[in-house]
Amino acid sequence: MTDKISGIQRPLIRTVMSLIALLAILAVACGASAPEEAAPAAAEPAAAPQLAEPAALAIPATTAPAAQETMAKPAESMEAKPADTMARAAESDPAQPAQAAASAASPTAAPAPTAAPPPQVESVRDTLIFVTNEEPTTIGAASPNCGGNIQNTICDDMVSDPLTWIDDHNNFKVVGMTGIEGWEQIDADRWRFQLRQGVTFHNGAPWNAEQAAFWIDFFGDEETSGHHNSNDFSFHGVIGGEVVDDYTLDVVCGTACPILPRTTIFTKFQDVEWFLDAVGATSANDLPIEFPAEIHRNSVGLGPYKIVEWRSGIEIELEANEDYNPNPATSFSQAPSINTVIQQWRNEPAVRASMLQAGEADWAEIAIDDRDRVPKWVSATNNEVFRFTIDTIFDPELSKKDVRAALNHAVDCQTILEQIYGGLVSCYGNIAQVGTVGITEYNSAPHAYDPDLAMQLLQQANYDPEHEIVLTMRSNRIPKDVEVGEAYVTSWNAVGIKATLNVVESSVYSQIHRSTCGHQRTREEIANAAGADLHAKCVTLGPGPPRHASLSVAAGPTSTESLDYSRQAVLRNSCYSRSSGVCYQDLQDMIEEAGATPTGDLRVQRMETIADYVHDNFHFVHGFQVVSVYALSEGLEWTPHYAPRVRANTMYFSK
């Protein structure tokens, strides 16, 4: 690990670990029913953001060649340790990271799994009920609404297996899921994947390279992925699949893609014949613009669970996929031990806690204040940062940097968070969590609370006091988020900004948040618009569909599962993203250059430059790193992932 990285991360590691330790201390002080479960689970996810495979990313070129992404060997799995312990271990044996980088540097094949599948855990109970904050917008893996939110976890993580996975039980290695044996980098823009044989979809259709190539094309195409599923496209941009033979697939990128296996963790698969029949198409060339209901309400995937029925307004029932083929590379690909999984939903965290208390449910995300009411609980950072996205393009006032700065300086963020969360979270100045490649102590520091400066900035900007700024947010996306929104709006009004709060359900939020320059527009359309640069071209085009209106300000969490700032650079700061209120030519050029840079010091430097740009130009109003509290029934055994991903096949009942 270089001095640059370790010097930055060590104080931040201590900050996160202190936060989690504080949660554990509170559990004891408040008499939580199961503190012994809470402490170990908290320590493990806290370690995740600190690693980001820094040993590979930070090795200087003079020490070892730039590292490629490699697949983890099952034999290398290790017990999770606190982040500061792991950092000290790397520093005490500098040869280890150098050797790791050197062994991964050349484009050789990722090692194939050699270990036996993990032993099947027997669950003493056969049905699990998990409760989310609202009804899913979709359970279909090809639906535009499938992506990232826990209420939609069925489509992402239960009926689907992505191409790859970041295994936080295996030192944060990138591993293959049920369909992948290994991979190698062939060229700067080409990766070759070896597929596992004996894998089938839920309907019995065989998994092969032709099936895989269809979905690589789908999720990597600007038309379908840019408009349908940003969680795929925003990681890696344009990619395509090429069949080499039945079980060999090449993934070809539109530009150099040095960390590709790390960015295919949302790339999912369904039986192509089922999908084409459901949409009434004969090939990928004649897909309809709008998909029929079947695509949103069903999935025929590769995952450990199959859909039984979506009983609208009530619950969704899944059953174990008896033909699931576990990949010995990771415990996240183990066969399910619970046969029936049911999703229900309640908006209020207190109601979800009451369901656990009454024995009516087995798993739910709850508010910190409710942790003593449930049989047991675990806490974890979940790789999300709660932030306030600003439309810097179309809103005539928010396009002014001084107005955006005033929004930040007007808010006493730390006091608000102390009052609402009891000081368990701290104000944070960027949109990717501590430990992400590109995040530093400087660019993650919140902007100072200074209401007098805020008013001065508004005056300098010739701010129109009659112009309304609308903060849109979902209710209880995380506990107490609406209270945070109310406090921010009150602070803005106090300095003379006319602000209102608009609380909506998730489907409406998505429509508002996607009225960006890049939504349902190709690069060619943007390039052909009038204007001297990208920003001017976007102004000419105006906000995209469905509303064709400025998003103003939108609040919610965003995650960086790749542990590399390219995720947030593309998703939230690129002209071409459906989820970005930002478009600047110089920033776009930096994003594309940094994304194509191999792992190593230069990539770190370029990601830091982008994160500095985002911070210094006030693209967002600062928020906080999310700490989640999960309630579990007394007999349920489960450890949170470092990201907001829930795999029911990793759960079992011990009593």
C-alpha positions in Angstrom: 0.0 0.0 0.0 1.4 3.4 -0.9 1.9 6.1 1.6 -0.6 8.2 -0.3 -3.4 5.7 0.2 -2.6 4.5 3.6 -2.1 8.0 4.9 -5.4 9.1 3.7 -7.4 6.0 4.7 -6.1 5.4 8.2 -7.9 8.3 9.9 -11.0 7.6 7.9 -10.9 3.9 8.9 -10.7 5.0 12.5 -13.8 7.2 12.0 -15.9 4.5 10.5 -14.8 1.9 13.1 -15.5 4.4 15.9 -19.0 4.9 14.5 -19.7 1.1 14.5 -18.1 0.7 17.9 -20.4 3.4 19.2 -23.4 1.5 17.9 -22.2 -1.6 19.8 -21.6 0.4 23.0 -25.1 1.8 22.7 -26.5 -1.7 22.4 -25.0 -2.6 25.7 -25.9 0.6 27.4 -29.5 0.4 26.2 -29.9 -3.2 27.0 -30.3 -4.6 23.4 -31.4 -8.2 23.6 -28.6 -9.6 21.5 -25.5 -7.4 21.6 -23.3 -10.4 21.0 -24.8 -10.7 17.5 -24.5 -7.0 16.8 -20.8 -6.4 17.4 -19.2 -8.9 15.1 -21.6 -8.2 12.2 -20.9 -4.5 12.5 -17.1 -5.0 12.3 -17.2 -7.0 9.2 -19.1 -4.6 6.8 -17.2 -1.7 8.3 -14.0 -3.2 6.9 -15.4 -3.4 3.4 -15.1 0.1 2.1 -11.5 0.4 3.4 -10.2 -2.4 1.2 -11.4 -1.8 -2.3 -8.5 -4.1 -3.1 -6.1 -1.2 -2.3 -3.1 -3.4 -2.3 -3.6 -3.9 -6.0 -4.9 -0.4 -6.8 -2.2 1.5 -5.0 1.0 -0.4 -6.0 3.4 2.1 -7.7 4.4 1.1 -11.3 8.1 0.9 -10.1 7.1 -1.8 -7.5 4.9 -3.9 -9.7 2.9 -3.7 -12.9 -0.6 -2.4 -12.7 -2.9 -5.1 -11.4 -5.7 -6.6 -13.4 -9.0 -7.8 -11.8 -8.7 -11.4 -10.9 -11.0 -14.0 -9.5 -10.6 -15.1 -5.9 -9.4 -18.6 -5.2 -11.8 -20.3 -2.8 -8.8 -21.5 -0.7 -7.9 -17.8 -0.1 -11.0 -17.1 1.9 -10.3 -15.5 5.3 -12.1 -14.5 8.4 -13.2 -10.9 8.2 -11.2 -8.6 10.3 -11.7 -5.0 11.4 -10.4 -2.5 8.8 -7.6 -1.1 10.9 -6.3 -4.6 11.6 -6.3 -5.5 7.9 -4.6 -2.2 7.0 -1.8 -2.8 9.6 -1.3 -6.3 8.3 -0.7 -5.0 4.8 1.7 -2.3 6.1 3.6 -4.8 8.2 4.3 -7.1 5.2 4.7 -4.9 2.1 5.8 -7.8 0.0 2.3 -9.3 0.1 0.6 -6.5 -1.8 3.5 -6.3 -4.3 3.3 -10.0 -4.9 -0.5 -9.9 -5.3 -0.2 -7.1 -7.9 2.6 -8.8 -9.7 0.8 -12.1 -9.9 -2.3 -10.4 -11.3 -0.6 -8.0 -13.6 -0.4 -10.0 -16.8 -3.6 -11.0 -18.6 -3.6 -14.6 -17.5 -6.6 -16.7 -16.7 -8.3 -16.3 -13.4 -7.9 -19.4 -11.3 -10.8 -21.9 -11.7 -12.5 -23.0 -8.4 -10.8 -26.0 -6.9 -12.6 -26.2 -3.6 -15.7 -28.3 -2.9 -18.9 -26.4 -2.6 -19.6 -25.1 1.0 -21.5 -27.7 3.0 -25.3 -27.3 2.9 -26.5 -25.7 6.1 -29.7 -27.2 7.4 -32.4 -24.7 8.4 -34.7 -25.7 11.2 -37.5 -23.5 9.7 -38.7 -23.6 6.2 -40.3 -20.2 5.6 -38.7 -16.7 5.9 -40.7 -13.5 5.9 -38.7 -10.3 5.1 -40.3 -6.8 5.3 -39.2 -3.9 3.2 -40.2 -0.2 3.3 -42.5 -0.5 0.3 -43.9 -2.8 -2.4 -41.3 -3.5 -5.1 -41.7 -1.5 -8.3 -40.6 -4.6 -10.1 -39.4 -8.2 -9.7 -38.3 -8.5 -13.3 -34.6 -8.5 -14.0 -35.0 -6.8 -17.4 -37.3 -4.1 -16.0 -36.0 -0.5 -15.9 -36.9 -0.3 -12.3 -34.7 -3.3 -11.2 -31.7 -1.9 -9.5 -30.1 -1.1 -6.1 -33.0 -0.7 -3.7 -33.7 -3.3 -1.0 -37.4 -3.3 -1.9 -36.4 -4.6 -5.3 -33.9 -7.1 -4.0 -35.8 -10.1 -5.5 -35.0 -9.1 -9.1 -31.4 -8.3 -8.3 -30.3 -10.9 -5.8 -32.8 -13.7 -5.2 -34.1 -14.8 -8.6 -31.0 -13.5 -10.4 -27.3 -14.3 -10.2 -25.1 -11.5 -11.6 -22.1 -12.3 -13.7 -19.7 -11.4 -10.8 -19.8 -10.6 -7.1 -17.6 -8.8 -4.6 -17.2 -11.2 -1.8 -16.7 -9.4 1.5 -16.2 -12.8 3.3 -13.2 -13.5 1.0 -11.1 -10.3 1.4 -13.3 -8.4 -1.1 -12.2 -10.5 -4.0 -14.2 -10.4 -7.3 -15.7 -13.9 -7.7 -17.9 -15.6 -10.3 -21.5 -16.6 -9.4 -23.3 -19.7 -10.6 -22.6 -19.1 -14.3 -18.9 -18.2 -14.2 -15.8 -20.4 -13.9 -13.1 -17.8 -14.4 -11.8 -15.0 -16.7 -8.7 -13.4 -18.3 -8.0 -10.0 -19.8 -7.3 -10.4 -23.6 -6.8 -6.7 -24.4 -7.4 -3.3 -22.9 -11.0 -3.5 -24.0 -11.6 -7.3 -24.1 -12.2 -9.8 -21.3 -12.7 -13.6 -21.8 -15.0 -15.5 -19.5 -15.2 -19.2 -19.0 -18.8 -20.3 -18.2 -19.7 -23.1 -15.9 -21.4 -26.2 -17.4 -24.5 -27.8 -15.9 -26.2 -24.5 -15.1 -29.8 -24.0 -16.1 -32.4 -21.3 -15.9 -35.5 -21.7 -13.8 -37.5 -23.2 -16.7 -34.7 -25.7 -17.4 -33.2 -23.9 -20.4 -29.4 -24.4 -20.6 -27.0 -21.6 -19.7 -24.4 -21.0 -22.4 -22.4 -18.3 -24.1 -25.2 -17.4 -26.6 -27.6 -16.7 -23.7 -24.9 -14.7 -21.9 -24.0 -12.6 -25.0 -27.6 -11.5 -25.4 -27.7 -10.0 -22.0 -24.3 -8.5 -22.2 -25.5 -6.7 -25.3 -28.7 -5.7 -23.7 -27.3 -4.2 -20.5 -24.3 -2.8 -22.4 -26.2 -1.1 -25.2 -26.9 2.6 -24.9 -30.5 2.3 -26.0 -31.6 -0.5 -23.7 -29.3 0.0 -20.7 -28.9 3.7 -20.7 -32.7 3.9 -20.7 -33.6 0.7 -18.9 -31.1 -0.1 -16.1 -28.6 2.4 -14.9 -27.1 0.1 -12.3 -25.5 -1.9 -15.2 -24.7 0.8 -17.7 -23.4 3.3 -15.1 -20.6 0.9 -14.0 -19.0 0.1 -17.3 -20.7 2.0 -20.1 -21.0 0.4 -23.6 -20.1 -3.3 -23.7 -21.0 -6.2 -26.0 -20.8 -10.0 -25.9 -19.1 -12.2 -28.4 -19.5 -16.0 -28.5 -16.2 -17.9 -28.7 -17.7 -21.3 -28.2 -20.5 -22.8 -26.2 -18.9 -22.0 -22.8 -16.5 -19.2 -23.7 -17.7 -15.6 -23.9 -15.8 -12.4 -24.7 -17.0 -9.1 -23.2 -15.8 -6.2 -25.4 -16.0 -2.7 -24.1 -16.5 0.5 -26.0 -13.3 1.8 -24.4 -10.5 0.4 -22.2 -12.2 -1.3 -19.2 -9.4 -2.3 -16.8 -11.7 -3.1 -13.8 -14.5 -4.8 -15.8 -15.1 -7.9 -13.6 -15.6 -5.5 -10.7 -18.3 -3.6 -12.7 -20.5 -6.5 -13.8 -22.0 -7.1 -10.3 -25.4 -6.0 -11.5 -25.3 -7.7 -14.9 -28.1 -10.3 -14.8 -29.5 -13.0 -17.0 -32.8 -14.6 -18.0 -33.8 -17.3 -20.5 -33.7 -15.4 -23.8 -36.5 -17.4 -25.5 -38.8 -16.7 -22.5 -37.9 -13.0 -22.6 -38.5 -12.6 -26.4 -41.8 -14.5 -26.2 -42.9 -12.3 -23.3 -42.1 -9.0 -25.1 -43.4 -10.3 -28.5 -40.1 -10.0 -30.3 -38.1 -12.3 -32.5 -34.6 -10.8 -31.7 -32.9 -8.0 -29.9 -33.4 -5.9 -33.0 -37.2 -5.6 -32.6 -37.7 -5.1 -28.9 -40.6 -2.8 -28.0 -39.9 0.6 -26.3 -42.3 -0.3 -23.5 -42.2 -3.8 -22.0 -45.4 -5.7 -21.1 -46.4 -6.3 -17.5 -44.9 -9.9 -17.6 -41.4 -8.4 -17.8 -41.9 -6.4 -14.7 -43.8 -9.1 -12.7 -41.7 -12.2 -13.5 -38.1 -13.4 -14.0 -36.8 -16.7 -15.4 -33.3 -16.3 -14.1 -30.3 -18.3 -12.8 -30.8 -17.4 -9.1 -31.3 -19.5 -6.0 -35.0 -18.7 -5.8 -37.9 -18.9 -8.3 -41.0 -16.7 -8.3 -44.2 -18.4 -7.2 -46.7 -15.4 -7.2 -46.8 -11.6 -6.7 -50.0 -11.0 -4.8 -50.3 -7.3 -5.4 -50.6 -5.1 -2.4 -50.0 -8.1 -0.1 -46.8 -10.1 -0.6 -44.5 -11.9 -3.0 -43.8 -15.6 -2.6 -40.6 -17.3 -3.8 -39.5 -21.0 -3.6 -36.1 -22.5 -3.6 -34.6 -23.4 -7.0 -34.0 -27.1 -6.6 -31.7 -27.1 -9.7 -29.5 -24.2 -8.5 -25.8 -25.0 -9.2 -23.7 -23.5 -6.4 -20.3 -22.0 -7.3 -17.7 -23.1 -4.8 -15.8 -19.8 -5.4 -18.1 -18.0 -2.9 -20.5 -18.7 -0.1 -22.9 -16.1 -1.7 -23.6 -18.8 -4.4 -24.5 -21.5 -1.9 -27.7 -23.5 -2.3 -30.7 -22.1 -0.3 -31.6 -23.9 2.9 -34.9 -22.1 3.4 -37.5 -23.3 1.0 -40.1 -20.5 1.0 -39.2 -16.8 1.1 -42.0 -14.2 1.3 -41.6 -10.4 0.9 -44.1 -8.1 2.6 -43.9 -4.3 3.0 -44.7 -1.6 5.6 -43.6 2.0 5.2 -43.1 2.9 8.9 -39.9 1.5 10.5 -41.8 1.2 13.8 -44.4 -1.0 12.2 -41.7 -3.2 10.8 -40.1 -3.5 14.2 -43.5 -4.4 15.7 -43.8 -7.2 13.2 -40.5 -8.7 14.4 -41.5 -8.1 18.0 -44.8 -10.0 17.5 -43.1 -12.9 15.6 -44.9 -11.9 12.3 -41.7 -11.4 10.3 -38.1 -12.6 10.4 -36.0 -9.7 8.8 -36.5 -6.0 8.3 -34.5 -2.8 8.2 -35.5 -0.6 11.2 -34.8 2.7 12.8 -31.9 2.9 15.3 -34.4 3.9 18.0 -36.4 0.7 17.6 -33.4 -1.7 18.0 -34.3 -2.6 21.6 -37.8 -3.7 20.7 -36.8 -6.6 18.4 -35.5 -10.1 19.2 -32.1 -9.3 17.9 -30.4 -6.9 15.6 -27.2 -6.3 13.6 -25.8 -3.0 12.4 -23.6 -2.2 9.5 -22.4 0.5 7.1 -24.0 -0.4 3.8 -21.8 1.4 1.3 -24.5 4.1 0.8 -24.2 7.8 1.1 -27.3 9.9 1.6 -27.0 12.9 -0.6 -29.0 15.7 -2.2 -28.7 15.7 -6.0 -28.8 19.2 -7.6 -29.9 20.0 -11.2 -26.9 22.0 -12.3 -28.1 22.2 -15.9 -31.7 23.3 -16.4 -32.7 25.1 -13.2 -31.9 28.8 -13.8 -30.8 29.3 -10.1 -29.3 26.0 -9.3 -27.1 26.3 -12.4 -25.2 29.0 -10.5 -22.3 27.7 -8.5 -22.9 30.4 -5.7 -26.5 29.3 -5.2 -25.4 25.6 -4.9 -22.7 26.7 -2.4 -25.4 28.6 -0.5 -27.5 25.5 -0.2 -24.5 23.7 1.5 -23.4 26.6 3.8 -27.0 27.2 4.9 -27.3 23.8 6.6 -26.0 23.0 10.0 -25.7 19.4 8.9 -23.9 18.0 12.0 -26.4 19.5 14.5 -29.3 18.2 12.4 -27.9 14.7 12.4 -27.1 14.8 16.1 -30.7 15.8 16.8 -32.3 13.2 14.5 -29.8 10.3 14.8 -28.4 11.0 18.2 -24.9 11.6 16.8 -24.5 8.1 15.4 -23.8 9.5 11.9 -21.7 12.4 10.8 -22.0 15.0 8.1 -20.1 13.9 5.0 -19.0 15.9 1.9 -19.0 13.5 -1.0 -21.2 10.8 -2.6 -19.0 7.7 -2.3 -18.2 6.1 1.0 -14.8 6.2 2.8 -12.4 3.8 1.3 -13.6 4.2 -2.3 -10.7 4.8 -4.7 -10.8 8.6 -5.3 -12.1 9.6 -1.9 -9.8 11.6 0.3 -10.0 13.4 3.6 -10.2 16.7 1.7 -12.9 15.8 -0.8 -15.1 14.1 1.7 -15.1 16.9 4.2 -18.5 18.7 4.5 -18.7 22.4 3.6 -18.8 24.6 6.7 -22.1 25.8 8.2 -22.1 29.6 7.6 -25.6 31.1 7.1 -24.1 34.6 6.7 -21.9 33.4 3.9 -24.9 31.6 2.3 -26.9 34.9 2.2 -23.8 36.7 0.8 -23.5 34.1 -1.9 -27.2 34.4 -2.9 -26.7 38.1 -3.2 -23.6 37.7 -5.3 -25.5 35.3 -7.6 -28.4 37.7 -8.0 -30.7 35.0 -6.7 -34.4 35.3 -7.5 -36.1 35.0 -4.1 -39.4 34.0 -5.8 -37.8 31.0 -7.6 -39.0 27.8 -5.9 -36.5 25.0 -5.2 -38.3 21.7 -4.6 -36.7 18.9 -2.7 -38.1 15.6 -3.8 -37.6 12.5 -1.7 -39.0 9.1 -0.9 -40.6 8.4 2.4 -38.5 6.1 4.7 -36.0 5.0 2.0 -33.9 5.0 5.1 -35.2 5.6 8.6 -35.9 9.3 9.4 -34.9 10.6 6.0 -38.0 12.8 5.7 -37.1 14.4 9.0 -33.7 15.2 7.6 -35.3 16.7 4.5 -37.6 18.8 6.5 -34.7 20.2 8.5 -32.7 21.0 5.3 -35.7 22.8 3.8 -36.2 24.8 6.9 -32.5 25.8 6.9 -32.7 26.9 3.2 -35.8 29.0 3.9 -34.0 30.7 6.8 -31.4 32.2 4.5 -33.9 33.4 1.9 -34.2 30.4 -0.4 -37.7 29.6 -1.3 -37.8 25.8 -0.8 -40.5 23.2 -0.4 -40.5 19.5 0.4 -42.1 17.0 -2.0 -42.4 13.4 -0.5 -43.4 10.8 -3.0 -43.4 7.0 -3.5 -40.5 5.4 -5.4 -42.0 5.2 -8.9 -42.8 8.9 -8.9 -39.4 9.7 -7.5 -37.8 7.7 -10.4 -39.7 9.8 -12.9 -38.6 13.0 -11.4 -35.0 12.0 -10.8 -34.7 10.7 -14.4 -35.6 14.0 -16.1 -32.0 14.5 -17.0 -30.1 15.3 -20.1 -29.0 11.7 -20.7 -32.3 9.9 -20.0 -33.5 8.2 -23.2 -31.0 10.1 -25.3 -28.0 8.7 -27.1 -24.6 10.3 -27.3 -25.3 11.0 -31.0 -28.5 12.9 -30.1 -26.6 15.0 -27.6 -23.7 15.6 -30.0 -26.1 16.7 -32.8 -27.8 19.3 -30.5 -27.0 23.0 -30.9 -24.3 24.3 -28.6 -20.6 24.9 -28.3 -20.0 22.1 -25.7 -21.8 19.4 -23.9 -23.3 21.6 -21.2 -24.7 24.0 -23.9 -26.1 21.0 -25.9 -27.9 19.7 -22.9 -29.4 23.1 -22.2 -30.7 23.1 -25.8 -32.2 19.7 -25.4 -33.9 20.4 -22.1 -34.7 17.8 -19.4 -35.5 14.3 -20.7 -38.6 12.2 -20.4 -40.9 11.4 -18.8 -41.5 14.8 -17.3 -39.3 17.1 -19.3 -38.9 19.3 -16.2 -36.0 20.1 -13.9 -35.5 17.6 -11.1 -34.6 20.6 -8.9 -33.1 18.8 -5.8 -33.6 15.1 -5.1 -32.6 13.3 -1.9 -31.7 9.7 -1.3 -28.9 7.2 -0.8 -26.4 6.2 -3.5 -24.0 3.3 -3.4 -20.6 2.5 -4.8 -20.3 -1.3 -4.7 -17.3 -1.3 -7.0 -15.3 0.7 -4.4 -14.1 2.9 -7.3 -15.2 6.5 -7.9 -15.8 5.8 -11.5 -19.2 4.5 -10.4 -20.3 7.9 -9.1 -18.5 9.8 -11.8 -20.6 8.0 -14.5 -23.8 7.5 -12.6 -24.2 10.9 -11.0 -21.8 13.3 -12.9 -21.9 12.3 -16.5 -23.8 14.0 -19.2 -24.9 10.7 -20.6 -26.4 9.2 -17.4 -30.1 9.0 -16.7 -29.3 9.8 -13.0 -27.1 12.8 -13.4 -28.0 16.5 -13.0 -24.5 17.4 -14.1 -22.9 18.0 -17.6 -19.6 19.7 -18.1 -17.3 19.1 -21.0 -14.1 19.1 -19.0 -15.5 16.8 -16.3 -16.8 14.4 -18.9 -13.4 14.2 -20.5 -11.8 13.5 -17.1 -14.4 10.8 -16.4 -13.7 9.0 -19.6 -9.9 9.3 -19.2 -9.9 8.1 -15.6 -12.3 5.2 -16.3 -9.9 3.8 -19.0 -6.8 4.1 -16.8 -5.4 0.9 -15.5 -5.4 0.2 -11.7 -2.5 1.9 -10.0 -1.4 5.3 -8.7 -2.4 7.1 -11.9 -6.0 5.8 -11.7 -6.1 6.8 -8.0 -4.9 10.3 -8.8 -7.4 10.8 -11.6 -10.3 9.5 -9.5 -9.3 11.9 -6.7 -9.3 14.8 -9.2 -12.8 14.0 -10.2 -14.0 13.7 -6.6 -12.3 17.0 -5.9 -14.2 18.6 -8.8 -17.5 17.2 -7.6 -16.9 18.5 -4.1 -15.5 22.0 -5.1 -18.3 22.7 -7.6 -21.1 21.8 -5.2 -22.8 19.2 -7.4 -24.6 17.9 -4.3 -25.7 19.1 -0.9 -23.7 17.1 1.6 -25.4 14.4 3.6 -24.0 11.4 5.6 -22.8 7.8 5.3 -25.7 5.5 6.0 -25.6 3.1 8.9 -28.3 0.5 8.7 -29.9 -1.5 11.5 -31.5 -4.8 10.6 -33.9 -6.6 12.9 -33.8 -10.4 12.9 -36.1 -13.0 14.4 -34.5 -14.9 17.3 -33.4 -17.9 15.2 -32.4 -16.3 12.0 -28.7 -16.3 11.1 -27.4 -13.7 8.6 -24.5 -11.4 8.2 -25.0 -8.1 6.2 -23.1 -7.6 3.0 -20.9 -4.4 2.8 -23.4 -3.1 0.1 -27.2 -3.0 0.2 -27.5 -6.5 -1.3 -29.6 -9.2 0.3 -29.1 -12.8 -0.7 -31.7 -15.1 1.0 -29.7 -18.1 0.2 -27.1 -17.0 2.8 -29.7 -17.1 5.5 -30.8 -20.0 7.7 -32.7 -20.6 11.0 -30.7 -22.2 13.8 -33.8 -22.5 16.0 
